[in-house]
Amino acid sequence: MKKTEAIALGLAWCFGFGLSAASQTIEVDMSHPTNRFVPKETLGAGVDRIAVEAIDKDLQQATLNRTLASGWQAVTYRQNTELAVEAWHWNPQGTWSNPSGKGYFTGAATPTEMIRYSYGYGLPRRGFTRNDGTDNVGFSRLTDGDLNTFWKSNPYLTQRFTGESDALHPQWVVMDLAQLQQVDSIRIEWGEPYARRYVVQYWTGDDPIKAPTRGTWQAFPQGTVADGKGKTGTIRLSGNSTAVRFVRIWMTESSNTCVATDSSDGDPRDCVGYAIRELYLGTRTDDGEFHDILRHTPDQEQTTTYCSSVDPWHEPSDLGSTKQAQMGFDLFFTSGVTRGLPAMVPIAMLYDTPDNAAAEIAYLKKRNYPISYVEMGEEADGQYMLPEDYAALYVQWATAIHRVDPSLKLGGPSFQGVNKDIEVWPDTNGKVSWTGRFIDYLKQHGRMNDLAFFSFEHYPYDPCRTPWGMLYDEPDLVNHIMQVWHEDGIPADMPMFITEGNLSSGASETYQDIFAGVWLADYIGSFLNSGGKGVYFFHYLPLQMEPGCNSSPGTFGMFTVDSNYQIQQPLAQFFVAQLINLEWVQAGGGEHQVFAAKSDVQDGAGHELVTAYAVKRPDGNWAVMAVNRDQQNPHRVRIAFEGPADKEISFAGPAEVSTFGSAQYQWHPAQTRFMAHAENSGERTIVATTKGTADPDGPIVYTKLTAEKETMYDLPAASVVVIRGGIGGH
């Protein structure tokens, strides 16, 4: 459909509704603002690790101009390497702790050549088979079948660096046997340093990783060791075998002996924590033979293990593929993607060193790049890190960074996109809230001043589970999770940022549908109405389609692109981004006030079919963003501003209406074919035979009118409509 036809159809929808529709109302509560914000500081987007080819082509001026036309302002630089359990070389140039050129890496703080790309290096002392960042990539050294490799815990969680007893930061590994298995013995091939005190436990519930409060850890009758000697130790855990699925080794005192390989040069970090070369679990028969039930292989088929932390030691050969990269800081700040505005930058913390983080900040300051905030680490909850461990690292890194610049605003922890409180295994007081315990640690150590903001991500829906009715949940999901953080102890006046967000953690055709555009308006509006201070759309730069849930091709970006990353079509979220950033708010630096708004348009089941978000702009105009979540039916509404009791207030005089909905945009999915087996090695069995496309594909429909008290505003089915103008009493 041609765009001119789409405009005509849009106008028909806007003014040609049946007059039989009942009059309904949006009421704006003018009694007090729920929030205040400045768009250029609050409405932003995120740039993540992407294909090197995409970095180069997305930053070509023609493509970048179309991206910037979405209106998103401030940018947050997403630090992806920690999700992959990698050490981040933010500057490819730097020094290694070991003179032979390996160990702990610190990027060069003095600028030389331009940093165009930066990379992550895999950690050879890894103890994860998988985590919530790399579900299908990597493997643990605990069950890889190689005694020359080993897992080692993070040295920065030991007394040497925390100043606290190691018993306050227990380190652990968990084995998942996939089903109940009979167990009575364990064999641990210790490395150096080893655990002097530890206990072997089994889980009484379902899944201690995904449901940590639905069960308890019970020590095996003979599973407590108070004077471990290291080397190879086989322990009879109980007289009779026990049916278990999850087994944990909980370590509380280290031998503090040094790594016994040529990788160590006396670095104290090699001499603290815990190291295990291989784990074996099973039963022992009367003849004394040990029968192992674990699978030992260096891939995802190994017996799954999880761990508390990982030593960031690595070497140059641990650099994997360079086909994807973090955008280099120099390219990031000089390309135009930041609009010259201060940007939120990350530092690596879970798998890095405080020296490397401090060097990064020193580099940025020497380049005079404007920094708004520094986000500390990436999704510690998805790495299964206990809050006290994250907090202990946070304090050390904050100290190092503030030595470089005491004025920098630090925050975190950049939670995954969750809809409920994050719970962990209870502490000695029975407390299970991750956030609550993190805040407790900072308070107990007098370091709350180092937490200038609280950040989390927002991916509210499970991939492949997005029926239309789920749209009704979005405002409550946002409101609820922010209330949860406050109940956990986040101060009421602490800024909250959603530093990354979109529909779900997996892209699919739903991302291209009008569904995604309608959702985006509700998401941004409800977050600001709930008091949020910063929200960042993900992903800012155009991306290729990627297989999502059910092999459905989707993109986190706002455009479809060809194989050369040339933009083909804008998607629904691009148009809604324009409505939010260019029509609803006044782009730039002026303060906006947010006021609560509510409609009486319901579906008979208590669902609010029309939501609304009102702002008073610095130009004196008011703007109401109305979201019609009714998939099939248009609605006509009055807009009333609740002011003084003796005066009825409404839009009055010239008003502008901007409309985008299912009449202006419709996504037609790709066609696919199924094969029982792949035609070529490594290919997928679900193959797209056509590309999805939008027809019509916009544009936004703009109309002008003279508003009065009884003016009715048309909200087409599945649409976002912005009404903007002055108000007056009657």
N, C-alpha and C positions, 0 to 999 in steps of 0.2 A: 504494500500500500504506500502510495506517495505521501510525503509529509503534508502537502496541501490538503489532501483528502483527510488525513488524520486531524488537522486543525478544524476542518469543517465538521467532522464527526464529533470532535470534542465540544464545539460550540453547540451542536445539537443536543448533546448530553447535558450541557450546562444550562440551557434555557428551555429545553423541550420536554421536561419531565411531565408526567401526568399530573394534573392539578388536584387529583384526588388524594395525593399523599398528605398524611396528617402533619400539621405544624408541630415541630419539635424545637427544643431550645438548647443552646449552649450557654451556660452561665459562667461568667468570669468573676472570681472573688477579688475585688480590688482592696480589701481591707488591709492586707499586708503582703509584701513580696515573699515568696518562698525561697528565693535565691537571687543572687546578683552575679553577673559574669561579663567578661569582655571577650568577644568572639575570637580575636586574634590570639588570645591566650588559652581559650577553652575548647574551641572546635577544631580539632586537628586530625591527623592521619598518621599511620605507621609505615615505616620502610623496614623490610626484613631481609634476611639472607635469601637471595634468588639466583637464578642462572646468571653467569657472567655476561652471556650474550644479552640477557634482558637488561642488565644494568646499563650497558653501553647504548642500547637502542632506545630504552625508555627515557633516557636523558637527552636524546636528540630534541632540539628546540621545538619542533612541530608537535611531537608526541607529548613533551613536557607541558607545553601550553594547553593542550586539551585536558591533561590531568589537572593542572592548576585551575582550569575553568570550573571544576567541581566546587570550588570555593573553600575547601578545607584549608586551614591556616597553619598553626604550629605543627611541627613534625616530631614524632618520637622515633628514635633509632632503636629497632628491636634487636636484641642480642640473642641469636639463635643457637650459638654453639653449646651452651650449657644443657639445652634439651637433648643434644646428641652426646652428652658426656664427653665434651672436648675442652681442651685448653684454648683460649682465644689469643691468637697473635694479632692484636689490633694493629700493630705495626710490624710488618714482616722483618724489619730491621731491629736488632736487639742483642742481648747477651744471655748466655746460658750460665747456670750456676756452676756446672762442672766444666773445667777448662777444656775437656775433650769435646765439648759441644753438645751437651745434653743435660737433662735435669729439670730445673725450674727456670722458665723463660721470663725475661723482663724486656718489654718493648722500649725502644730508644725514645727518650723524652725530648731530645733535641731534633727539630725538623731538619730534614735534608731533602731527599727527593719526595715527590708527591705520592701520598698513599692512595692508590686507586682501588685496591681490593685488600681484604684481610681474610684470614682463614682460621678454621678450627683444626686442632690436632687431637686425634684420638688418644685416650689414656690407656697405656698398657697395663696399669694396675687396677683395671676396672673390675667391679664386683657385680654389676648388673647384667642379667641376660637381656632384659628390656625394662623400659619405664614408660611413663606417660608421654614422653617426647619422642622416643624411638621405639615404637612398639615392635618393629620387625627388623631392626638393624643392630648389629653388634653382638657381643657375647661376653659372658663372665669368665674371668680367669679362675674362678673357684671350681668350675666343673668342665674345664676345657681339655682335660686329659694330659696336660703338659706340666710337669713338675718344675720346669724352668721359668714358668710364668707364675704370677701371684697377684692376689688382691692385697691392697694396703689402704688403710684408712687415712683420712686427711690429717696431716700433722698439725694443722692450725687448730685442731680441736683437742689438743693435749695441754697438759698443765704448763709446759714450757711456753706456750703462746697465750693461753687463756688466763693463766695465773690461778686457775682453779683445779681442784682435785680431778683426776681423770674419771673418778666415780660419778662426777656430776655431768659428764658427757659420755655415757656408755656408748660403745660402738657395737654394731651387730651385723650379722648376716642371717638371711632367711632362705631356706630351701623349700621349694614347692614341688611336692611329689606328684601333683596332678590328680591323684586319687588317694584314698586311704590305703596305706601300706603298713604291714607289720614291721615294727622296728624295735630293736633292743640294744643296738650298739652303734657307735660312731667312730670313725677314724679321721683325725685331723692332721694333715701334713702342714705343720707350722712353718712359716718363714721367720725372718727377723725384722722387727721385733715381734715377739709372741705375747700371748695373754698369760699372765700369772694367775689372775682370778677371772673365772668365767663360769657361766651356767648354761647348760643345754636344756632347752624347753620345747614343749609342743603346744599347739594351739587347740583350744577346745571348741572354737566356733567354726564359721564358714570360711572367711577369707580375711586374714589379718591385715592385708595390704589395702584392699578395697573397702572393708568393713571393720575397722580397727576397734570398734566398741562392741561388737557382737561376738564376744568370746573373751577368753583370758589365756595368758601364757602360764603354763604349769611346768614346773621343773620336773624332769625325770627323777625318779627316786634316787638314782646314783649319778645325777647329772651335774652336781656342783663340784667345781675344782677350785681349791684355795691356794694351791702351790704348784701351778703348771710349770713344766720344764721345757716346753717347746719340742722341736723335732717332730717325730711321728708318734702320735698318741692314739691308742685305741681304747675307748672307754666303754665298759658295759653299763648302759644307762639304766637298765632295770632287769629284775630277775626273770620276768616274763615279757614277751613282746607286746607292744601296744600299737593299736591301729591309729595311725596319725597321717596327716597330709602335709602340714607345715611344721618345720622344725627351725628353731632359732638358737644361735649362739650369741650370748649377751656378755660382752667383755668389759671389765671395769678396772683392771690394773695391768699395765704393760711391763714387759721386761726392760724396755728402753735400751735394747741392744740394737746395733746397727745392721742395716740391710747387708746380707752376706753375699754380695755380687760385685762385679767390677763396675757396676753403675754408681756405687757409692764412693764419695771422696771425703768422707768425714763430715758431710753436711748434716747439721743436727736434725734436719727434717727427715733424714733417712733413719733416724734412731729413735723415733717416738711413734706411738700408735700401735697398730696391730697388722700383721701380715699372715695370710694363709695361702699356701701353694695349691692345695687341692683338698676337696672334701669327699668323704665316702660315708654312706649311711646304709644300714641294713640290719642283719641278724648274725649271731654267732652260734654255731652248732656245738654239740657236746665235745666234738673233737678239737675245738678251739679255732676252727676255720671261720674267717669273716666273709660274709656274702653280701656284696655291695649291690644296691638296687638303683643307684644313680646312673644317669647316662652322661658320659664324658666325651664331649665333642666341641670343637671351636666354632659353633654356629648356633642358630636359634633352636635347634633340636636338642640341645643339651638340657639336663635338668635345670629348671629355672631357678635362679638365685636373685636375691635383692640384697642391698647393703645400705649401711647408714651414711657412708661418705666414701670418697675416692681421693687418693693421693694425686695431686696434679703433676707429678713427675712425668716427663715424656722426652722424646728425642726427635730429630728432624724426620726420620723415616715414618713417624706416626702421622704425617700429613697425608690425608686421603685425597679424594678427588678435588681438583681445582675448577671443576665445571660450575660449581656454585660458590658464591662468596658473599661475605658481608661487604657492603659498599665501604670503600676506604673513607676515612674521616675527611680527608682533603677533598675528595670528589663530592662527598655528601654536602659539605658546607659551601662549596663553590659552584655547584651545578645549577643552582636556582631552585632546587626542590624544597628548600627551607624558606623561600621567599625572603631570606635575610633575617628572619625572626629567630629569637633564641630557641634552641631545640633541647628536648629531653634526650640525654645520652645515657647509655648503660655502662656499667663496669661488670666484668666477670668476677664472681665471688665464690661460687660453689666449687669450682674446679680451677682455681687460679691462686694468685698470691697478692697480698696487699701492695707489694712493691710495684707490680705490674699495673694495678689499678691507679696508684698514685702517679706513675709515669704517664699513663694515658691522660689524666687530668692536666698534668704539667705540659704535655704536648699541646693539648687543645688551647690552653691559656697562652702559650708562646705563639700560637697561630692567631690569637685574638678571636677565636670563634665564640659566638655568644651561646651560653649554656643557661637553660631555664632551670632544669632539675637533673639530678643524677639518680638513676634507678639501680638498686643494688641487687644484682643476681637476677635469675630468671626461673620462675616457677619452682621454687623449692619444694612446694607440696607435691608436684609431679615427679620430683626426685626422691620422694619419701623421706625427706630430711626432717628430723624432729625439730620443733621450734627453738628449743634451747641451743641446738647446734647452729641453726641459722643465725640466731641472735648473737652467739659468741663470735661468729665470723663477721657479722654486721658491725659489731663494736670495734673489732680490729681494723676493718677496712675503713670505717668512718674516721678513726684516729689517723690513719695514713693519709686519707684524702684531705681531711681538714688541716693537716700540716701544710699541704700545698695551697689550699684556699679555705680559710675558716668560714667564709660566707656562703659556700655552696649549700644548696638545699638537697638533702639526701632523703631517699624513701624507698619503699618496697612493700611487700615482697614479690609483687607481680604474680599474684595467684593465678592459677588456671581459671578458666571460665566456669565457675561453679554457681549453683543456685541455692546452696545451703551451707551452713557452717562446716568448716573443715575440722574433722575430728581425728585424733591420733590416740595411740595407746595411753592409758591414764598414767599420770605421774604419781608420786607417793601420796599426794593429796586427793587423788581421784579425778583431777581436772583433765578434760579431754580436748578442750578448745585449742586449736593451733594458734589462732590469733591471740586469745587470752593469755596463753603461756608466753608467747613472744613479747607481748606488752609487759607482762610481769617481769620478765628477765631485764628488759631495758629499765624499768622503774627500780628494780632491786639494785641495779648497777649504776643508777644515777645518770642514765644515758638517753632519757626520753627526748632531750633537746636535739639529739642526732636524727630523730625521725621527724622530718618536716612535712611529709605527706605519706598517705597510705595508697598503694596501688594494687589493682587487680584486673583481671581480664574478664570478658563477658562473651561466652559462647553458649547461649541458653538452651539450645535444642540439641537433642541427640541426632546425629546424622541418620538420614532415612526415616525419621519419625517427625514429619512436619505436616500433618493435615492442617487444613485452613484454620480450624478452630483453635489451634495453638497460638495464633496471633493474639487472642484475647488475654493470654497469660502475661505478655511481656511487661506491661507497667508494674504489675504486682511482683514479678520476678526481680526487677531492678529495685523497687522500693524495699522489698523484703531483704535482699542481700545487704543493702547498705545499712538497714536497721540492725541486721545481725552483727556487722562489724562494730557498730556503736555499742551494742550490748556486750560484745567481747572486750570492750575497753578502749576502742579508738575514740579519742576526745571529740566532742561535738564540733569544735572549731578547727580540727585538723582537715586540710584539704584531702578530698578523695578523688582519685583519678582512675578511670578505666583506660588503661594504656594500650589495650588491644581488644577489638571486639568485632564480631559479625554473627551471622545466624548460628553456625555450629562449627565444630572443629574440623569437619570434613566438607569440602565443597561438593556441590552436585547441581543438577539442573535447577533446583529450587533457588539457588543464588541468582540466576538470571531471570527468574519469574517476577511478576509484579508483586508477588508475596514478599519478596526481599525488600522492595522499595517501601511498601506499606509498613513492614516491620521496622525499617530503619527510622522512620519518622517517630514511631512510638518509642523506640529505644532512646533516641537522643532527647526527645521531649520529656520523657519520664525521668531520665537520669538528671537532667537539669532541674526539673520540678522537685526532685528529692534532695537537692542541695549539692549535687556533684560539681566539682570545680574544673574538671578537664576530661575530655572524652576523645579518643583517637580511633578513627575508622581504619579498618584493616582489610585489604592491603591497598595502599595508595597508588603504586605504580602498576601498569598493565601486566598481566600474566597470561601465559598460555592456559588453555583448558587442561585440566588434569582429571584422571579418573577418581570419582568420589564414591559415595555409598552406592551399592548396587551397580558399580561400574558406570554410573551416570556422570558424564563429563561436566565439570563445573569450574568456576574461577572465583577466587576471592577478590579479584579486581573489579573495576567499574566499566570495563570495556571488553569486547572480543577483539582478538588480534590475529593476524595471519602468521605464517611460519617465520616471518621476518620481523615480528613484533610491531607491524604497522597496524594502527587502530582501524578496525572495521566498523564496529557499532558501539555506541554507548548503551549501557544496560540500565535497568530500572533504578538501581542505587545511585547512578550518576545523576539522573534527573532529580531524584529526591534530595540528594546532596545539594544540588543547586537551589531547590526550594528552601531548604533549611538555612544555607549559608548566604544566599543572595536575596531571598525574598522575605523570609521570616525574620531574620536578624539583619542588622545593618552592619555590613562588613567593615572591619577596622577595629579601632581601639576604644570606642565608646562603651560605657557601662550600660548593660541591659538589666532590667528587673523582670523576674519571672513571677507570674501570678497563677494560682490554681484555677483550673477550669474543668467543668464537668458537663456532660450532656445527659439528657433523659432518653436517648435513643437506645433501646434494648431489644433483645431478641426473644423475650418471653421466658428465657431460662436464666435470667440474671446477668447475662453478658452485656457489657457496654459496647454497642456496635460502633458508636462514634466517640472517639476520644479527642481531647483538645488541649492545646498548650498555648498560653498567652504570654507575650512579652511587651513591656513598654520600652521603646527604643530611644536612643539618645536624640534622635531627630524629632521627638515629641509624638510620633505616631505609635499606635498600638498595632500589634499583629497577632492574629490567632491562626495557629496551624491546626486544622481539623483533619482527623484521620478517619475515613469511613472504612471500617474493617468488614463491612457487609459485602460478601463476595458477589452477590447477585443483584442487590437492590440499591438504587440511589435513595438519598434522603434530602429533605429540605429543612433547613434549620434557621431559627432566629438566633441572634447573638445578643445577650444582655449582660451588661456590666453592673455588678452589684455594688452601688455606691452609697451615698447618704440615703437614709430611709425615705426622705421626702422627694427624691429625685430618681427618675429612671434614666439610665445612661445606655447609649448604644453607639455603634459607628454612625457618624453624621458627616455628610458632605462627600467629597470625592474619595473613592476607595478603589483599591486595586485588588483583583482576584487572580491568583495563579493556580492552575489546576493540572494535575497529572494523575492519571489512573488507567484503568483497564481499557478505556476508549482510546487512549493515546499510546498504549504499549501492550503488546502481547507476545510472549515468548513461545516459539514453536520448537520443541525439543528435537535433538538429534535422533536419527533412526539408527538402530543397532541390530547386529545379528549375533547369534550364539553359536559357538563351536564347542563340541564335546571336548576337544583337545586343541591346544594352540597349533597354528599352522607352522610357526617358526619358533625356535628355541627362545624361551623367555618372554614371548608375547602373551598378551591377555586373550582369554577365551571369549570376552565380550568386546566386539569391535564396532565402532561407529562407522556407519556407511554414508551418513550425511552429517553436516554440521548444523547445530542448532542456530536459529536466527530469530530476531525480533521483527515483527511486522504487524502493526505499525511500530516504529521505534522513536516515538516522540513527534514533535517537541512538546514542551509545556505550553498550555493554552493560557494566554494573558487577556484579561478583560478589565474594563473600567466601568464604574457605575457611580451613581449618587446614592449614598446610603441614608436610610431613614430608620426610624424606630421599628417599623413593620417589615423592613426589607428581609426577604428570604434568600438564603444562600444555598446554592445547589451543590450537593456533594455526590458526585457520580459513584457508582459501585466500585469498590476496591480502589480508593483514590486518596490522595493527599492534596488538600486545598489550603492555601494561605490567603487570608483576608487581611488587608492592611490599610489603615487610614486613621483619621482623627476621630475622637469621640466627643459626644455632647449630651447634655441633659435635656429632658423633655418635661 
